[in-house]
C-alpha cells in the first residue's frame, strides 16, 4: 500500500514538472507573463492583474528586480492543500 501512495506522489510531481517546463521560457523560472499563460491555457481561467501580482509577491522570488516562480516553489508550494494558489487544480 505504501508503494502505491509513493507512486501517486511521484506521478503528481512528474505532471507538475512537465507543466513547469512547458511554460518556463528562461532559466530563472516562471515570469508573470508565463503564469498568466499557464492559467489561461491549462485551467481555462482568467484572473485580474491584481490577483497575479499578489501571487507573484506572495510566492515569487525576486531576481534582477522581477518576481519569478521557481520550479521548487511551483511543485511544492502552489499545489499544497491549505494555502496553495492552485490547491484545487490537482
Secondary structure, 3 states (H helix, E strand, C coil): CHHHHHHHHHHHHHHHHHHHHHHCCCCCCECHHHHHHHHHHHCCCCCCHHHHHHHHHHHCEEECCEEEECHHHHHHCCCCCCCCCCCCCC
